[in-house]
Structure formats: structure tokens, C-alpha cells
Amino acid sequence: MDVEKTENEHEPKVVKQLSLGDFDRMFPDEASCKEYLVQQRWLKGVRCPRCGNEKVYPAGAKRPFHWACHKCGKPAYRFSLYVGTIFENTNYPLRTWFKVLHLMLVSKKGISAMQIHRMIDSGSYKTAFYMCHRLRAGLSDPDFRQLMGIVEVDETYIGGKDKNRHMDKRHHVRGTGDKTPVIGAISRKGNVVCKMIERADMPTLHRFVHEVVDKDKVSLVATDEHSGYQYLSRWQKLTHETVGHKHGEYVRGIVHTNNMESFWSLLKRGVIGTYHNVSKKYLPLYLNEFQFRFNNRKEKDIFGKAVAGC
């Protein structure tokens, strides 16, 4: 019995989320998808997206999922279910959008637009590419809360090595000069926040820490020995400790950046193994996706949360 308990302790704890079978049962047709979007978008009943009025009137049986608001003026403002969402002005069925979103959320390292194109038969790769980026834009977190407790801050660089490029595409730049810097912070056993930056200098790193860390509720900020994190304790009034990676030091008591580096590893595995190439233009959208998926890894209804934010 004790052996069985020991074995179970080492098994990964998997949060039961929406499976493909569950998806087909929940959304057998287009009407069920629209009903679900209504429920997730308006928890307390349909409201006018323009003025927030609760007293709206259905447009009639011939135009389901359309309403009219007489408070916005005369003639009445008429709106559909899609107004103000990422699904607005789309020619694709809502069920197809839901299926693409579901595939993105259950893929730990992401799923490429080319694979989406093969699976939904989108007609062209550009259509799948457009749908994926629209959904990634909807995964941004408008209700961000500053991090508390022990917070790890670290930076990384996205982009291939110059020596691996074709000769005519090499920049002949040493180090990380031609890569895109990304900075991130994570609360121990909590959420992560990351963003693309232009340069990893001291003002940029300090400004990021000031934005994402709650000074009154943070007990420690742990970083590596990067010079850009110097004087955090003096200028930002934070308890700041570093680990010296250059000297082979990765953990010193509670001081380490292992959780943040674990997230970077997940991100880079997705970029290298799934997307192969991510341009600087669209990198913030990919960061939205990985950040949302990581922060809601213990959320059973991650799909519903994602739809509500779209």
C-alpha cells in the first residue's frame, strides 16, 4: 500500500480539461456555439455593447442572436452577437473558430497555422494564419494584477543563431545583437507575465519590474547577475537578491530563477519545434498565447475563460 502511495505521488497531476469528445458533445452545431458565446460574454444577460444598457430587445425570429437598443438613439442601435469580439466580420462558422481555439489551448507547446490549415481545411494557409493571430490577440489579460510574494525576473532572447542562417541573410553580429529581447517575471507557484522589449538596459528592466511587481506585497525579487538589475533595492525599494550563473551558481536557498527559466524553455521549445520561425512583428501575440496557457494551466474551464475574453 505504501509503495502504491509513493508511486502515485510521483505521477503528474493532470487537470481535466475539455477533450475532443467533450467538444463535439458541447458544440454539435452552430447554434450551440452561439448560445455558449452569449453565456460567456454576458453572464448577467445581454447588454448593449455601445452604452451598456440592459434593456435590449431581440430583433425577431428571422434574425436570431441580433438585438436592438433604443437607448442609443433613433433609429435604434442594432447589434449582433459578434459585435465587439474577435469574431466580428468573419465569414467562417463560429464552430470552426471554437475548434481552432480548442486546439491551441490543449497544445502545451502550441500548434502551427500550417497544422491548423491541414486540420480544418481552411482553403488557404493565410486564413488559418489570420485566425490564429486573431485568437492570440483575444488571449491578452486585461485584468492583470501585480505579482506578489517571491518574484523571479529574467530576460531571454528569441531568434536563431547567425551561423545557422544562409550566407546572404547573416548579419555578422556577435552575441545577441540580432535577436529580440523578451523580459518576464513569475510569482512562485503563481502567474507569469512577459513582454517584448527593444533593449535589455537598466531603465527598461527597472521600468518593467516597477510595472509588474507589487512593492507592498513582494517579499523578494530574485534575478541573475545581469547589470541591468543593479540598484533595484535602492531605486525601486525592493528586497533584491541575485544568483551568479557565470560562476556556476543557480540556487542559493530561496534565491533562484528556475521557474522563469522553465517558462522560457517551454516558450523556446514551441518556437523551435512548432513554429520554427517567429517574426518580431508577431512575437507579442505568441507571448500572449503562452502566457495565457501557462497562467490557466490549473483552470478546468480554460476554454470558457478564453471565449469570455474574446
VOGU-3710 file (C-alpha; in Angstrom, 3 decimals, decimal comma):
1> mdvekteneh> 0,000/0,000/0,000  2,839/2,375/0,885  4,545/1,534/-2,411  1,378/2,454/-4,322  1,166/5,791/-2,492  4,790/6,563/-3,285  4,242/5,789/-6,976  1,107/7,957/-7,106  2,972/10,884/-5,545  5,382/10,964/-8,490
11> epkvvkqlsl> 2,636/10,818/-11,132  1,978/14,117/-12,910  -1,155/15,911/-11,726  -3,223/16,428/-14,841  -6,077/18,932/-14,746  -9,073/17,525/-16,621  -9,879/19,931/-19,421  -12,128/19,854/-22,476  -11,373/16,791/-24,617  -12,190/16,359/-28,308
21> gdfdrmfpde> -15,144/14,153/-27,391  -16,419/16,731/-24,913  -16,036/19,437/-27,549  -18,164/17,528/-30,092  -20,859/16,904/-27,484  -20,930/20,514/-26,296  -20,890/22,060/-29,774  -22,744/19,784/-32,210  -23,856/22,704/-34,395  -23,536/26,436/-34,971
31> asckeylvqq> -26,481/27,379/-32,737  -24,938/25,697/-29,684  -21,717/27,677/-30,236  -23,622/30,951/-30,409  -25,579/30,130/-27,246  -22,308/29,381/-25,464  -20,767/32,671/-26,607  -23,828/34,563/-25,309  -23,477/32,882/-21,906  -19,743/33,572/-21,644
41> rwlkgvrcpr> -19,933/37,137/-22,940  -22,962/38,309/-20,957  -23,108/36,446/-17,653  -25,916/38,686/-16,361  -27,870/38,901/-19,589  -27,383/40,599/-22,932  -26,200/44,215/-22,775  -25,726/46,848/-25,432  -22,015/46,861/-26,377  -22,190/50,596/-27,071
51> cgnekvypag> -23,870/52,019/-23,939  -24,149/49,021/-21,578  -27,964/49,194/-21,490  -29,589/46,025/-20,091  -32,965/46,649/-21,740  -32,346/45,352/-25,240  -34,881/43,655/-27,460  -34,457/40,632/-29,754  -34,594/41,534/-33,437  -37,053/38,732/-34,131
61> akrpfhwach> -37,199/35,079/-35,066  -35,872/35,769/-38,556  -32,683/37,312/-37,132  -31,584/35,191/-34,156  -28,740/36,453/-31,975  -29,448/40,043/-33,016  -30,754/42,723/-30,645  -31,825/46,364/-30,687  -31,050/49,092/-28,139  -33,438/52,067/-28,136
71> kcgkpayrfs> -31,414/53,977/-25,548  -28,631/54,715/-28,055  -30,955/56,949/-30,065  -33,306/56,840/-33,021  -33,265/54,747/-35,037  -32,428/52,035/-32,534  -28,887/50,686/-32,476  -28,910/47,141/-33,802  -26,124/44,738/-32,956  -25,281/41,068/-33,311
81> lyvgtifent> -23,593/38,558/-31,064  -20,240/39,157/-32,761  -20,050/42,947/-32,369  -17,003/43,924/-30,324  -15,455/40,449/-30,407  -12,618/38,981/-32,442  -15,255/37,055/-34,422  -16,726/40,244/-35,883  -16,957/40,388/-39,701  -15,890/36,763/-40,040
91> nyplrtwfkv> -17,097/34,528/-42,859  -16,142/31,333/-41,067  -18,589/29,455/-38,801  -18,198/30,075/-35,087  -17,754/26,340/-34,550  -14,605/26,447/-36,690  -13,240/29,318/-34,602  -14,016/27,366/-31,434  -12,277/24,285/-32,801  -9,120/26,257/-33,626
101> lhlmlvskkg> -9,146/27,871/-30,165  -9,540/24,472/-28,508  -6,602/23,035/-30,447  -4,430/25,982/-29,418  -5,328/25,671/-25,735  -4,734/21,911/-25,410  -1,376/22,038/-27,211  1,196/22,714/-24,488  3,819/23,967/-26,927  1,335/25,499/-29,363
111> isamqihrmi> 0,093/24,391/-32,752  1,211/25,918/-36,034  -1,077/27,674/-38,504  0,001/25,163/-41,145  -1,242/22,290/-38,967  -4,494/24,170/-38,332  -4,811/24,671/-42,081  -4,484/20,909/-42,657  -6,966/20,002/-39,928  -9,799/22,427/-40,715
121> dsgsyktafy> -9,213/22,605/-44,482  -9,271/26,394/-44,372  -8,769/26,795/-48,104  -5,551/28,761/-47,721  -2,746/28,993/-45,204  -3,312/32,752/-44,863  -6,809/32,119/-43,492  -5,512/29,796/-40,761  -2,684/32,234/-40,006  -5,192/35,089/-39,646
131> mchrlragls> -7,499/33,058/-37,382  -4,661/32,004/-35,068  -3,418/35,558/-34,653  -6,898/36,923/-34,011  -7,351/34,311/-31,280  -3,943/35,092/-29,777  -4,932/38,749/-29,602  -8,031/37,705/-27,653  -5,910/35,824/-25,108  -4,385/39,007/-23,676
141> dpdfrqlmgi> -5,105/39,614/-19,983  -6,937/42,937/-19,446  -7,297/42,288/-15,678  -3,593/41,986/-14,900  -2,709/42,062/-11,223  0,764/42,849/-9,946  2,846/39,916/-8,722  3,302/39,252/-5,008  5,427/37,092/-2,699  8,716/35,817/-4,108
151> vevdetyigg> 9,069/37,035/-7,693  11,653/35,869/-10,217  12,663/38,223/-13,034  14,716/37,149/-16,023  15,286/38,025/-19,671  15,828/35,888/-22,752  16,428/36,351/-26,456  14,293/34,958/-29,285  15,883/34,278/-32,661  18,148/31,813/-34,390
161> kdknrhmdkr> 21,920/31,825/-34,317  23,597/33,882/-37,003  25,845/30,983/-38,011  22,792/28,869/-38,883  21,473/31,363/-41,440  22,204/31,372/-45,152  25,258/33,429/-46,019  23,215/36,173/-47,707  20,997/36,545/-44,609  23,718/36,720/-41,985
171> hhvrgtgdkt> 24,075/39,931/-40,034  27,601/39,167/-38,823  26,662/40,298/-35,326  28,168/38,642/-32,266  26,237/37,558/-29,218  22,561/38,516/-29,032  22,744/41,684/-31,139  20,369/40,420/-33,837  17,922/38,629/-31,529  14,741/40,018/-29,956
181> pvigaisrkg> 14,919/40,511/-26,164  11,989/39,410/-24,003  11,662/40,040/-20,290  9,468/38,126/-17,881  8,537/37,823/-14,216  6,885/34,977/-12,353  5,470/34,650/-8,874  6,474/31,413/-7,163  3,730/28,854/-7,873  1,754/31,667/-9,481
191> nvvckmiera> 1,337/33,608/-12,691  3,847/34,748/-15,261  3,960/37,984/-17,248  6,296/38,666/-20,145  6,716/41,253/-22,879  8,966/42,047/-25,799  11,414/44,898/-25,276  13,720/46,829/-27,574  16,838/46,583/-25,409  17,756/44,966/-22,108
201> dmptlhrfvh> 19,233/48,037/-20,453  18,796/49,243/-16,893  15,957/51,780/-17,454  13,904/49,205/-19,395  14,390/46,417/-16,844  13,663/48,711/-13,901  10,533/50,052/-15,590  9,259/46,506/-16,186  9,838/45,491/-12,560  8,045/48,648/-11,400
211> evvdkdkvsl> 5,027/47,808/-13,582  4,586/44,126/-12,711  5,657/43,869/-9,050  3,530/44,981/-6,102  6,078/46,758/-3,875  3,920/46,414/-0,761  3,290/42,672/-1,108  6,524/41,332/-2,599  8,974/39,721/-0,172  11,867/39,070/-2,568
221> vatdehsgyq> 12,851/39,773/-6,163  15,307/37,166/-7,473  17,337/37,775/-10,648  20,584/36,704/-12,238  23,705/38,874/-12,218  22,686/40,977/-15,251  23,920/44,526/-14,709  20,526/45,938/-15,693  19,047/44,710/-12,387  21,527/46,643/-10,272
231> ylsrwqklth> 20,165/49,116/-7,736  16,674/47,576/-7,636  16,873/47,676/-3,861  17,923/51,336/-3,927  15,690/52,842/-6,630  12,704/50,513/-6,507  12,888/49,931/-2,719  12,725/46,153/-3,141  14,449/43,254/-1,398  16,670/42,059/-4,234
241> etvghkhgey> 18,986/39,018/-4,398  20,940/37,598/-7,332  22,484/34,287/-8,360  25,726/34,174/-10,318  25,140/31,948/-13,352  28,543/32,830/-14,752  30,153/31,305/-11,682  28,027/28,145/-11,776  25,606/29,294/-9,073  21,971/28,526/-9,877
251> vrgivhtnnm> 20,363/28,122/-6,443  21,186/29,763/-3,133  18,495/28,939/-0,625  15,284/30,509/-1,923  17,159/32,684/-4,406  16,922/31,331/-7,968  15,247/31,994/-11,306  14,471/28,361/-12,167  10,716/28,866/-12,563  11,196/31,714/-15,015
261> esfwsllkrg> 13,791/29,739/-16,949  11,380/26,795/-17,091  8,837/29,044/-18,790  11,498/30,285/-21,233  12,292/26,661/-22,057  8,621/25,980/-22,793  8,400/29,082/-24,991  11,534/28,250/-26,956  10,517/24,623/-27,453  7,332/25,953/-29,013
271> vigtyhnvsk> 9,160/28,448/-31,214  11,798/25,970/-32,376  9,763/22,774/-32,553  6,310/24,048/-33,552  6,531/27,427/-35,272  10,182/27,186/-36,435  10,279/30,925/-37,035  8,577/33,819/-35,226  8,968/37,341/-36,540  9,428/40,322/-34,273
281> kylplylnef> 6,174/41,778/-35,602  4,026/38,923/-34,274  6,095/37,868/-31,252  3,841/39,740/-28,730  0,875/37,649/-29,908  2,764/34,397/-29,347  3,722/35,644/-25,894  0,004/36,224/-25,209  -0,740/32,614/-26,098  1,990/31,021/-23,975
291> qfrfnnrkek> 1,315/33,350/-21,070  -2,427/32,640/-21,066  -1,955/28,885/-21,362  0,612/28,838/-18,521  -1,380/31,061/-16,160  -4,512/28,946/-16,646  -2,803/25,543/-16,543  -4,827/24,611/-13,440  -8,078/26,033/-14,779  -10,595/23,297/-15,643
301> difgkavagc> -12,650/25,611/-17,847  -9,748/27,267/-19,667  -11,788/27,184/-22,879  -14,665/29,121/-21,336  -12,286/31,687/-19,900  -10,653/32,159/-23,286  -14,014/32,576/-25,049  -15,123/35,135/-22,452  -12,041/37,229/-23,228  -12,558/37,128/-26,981
//
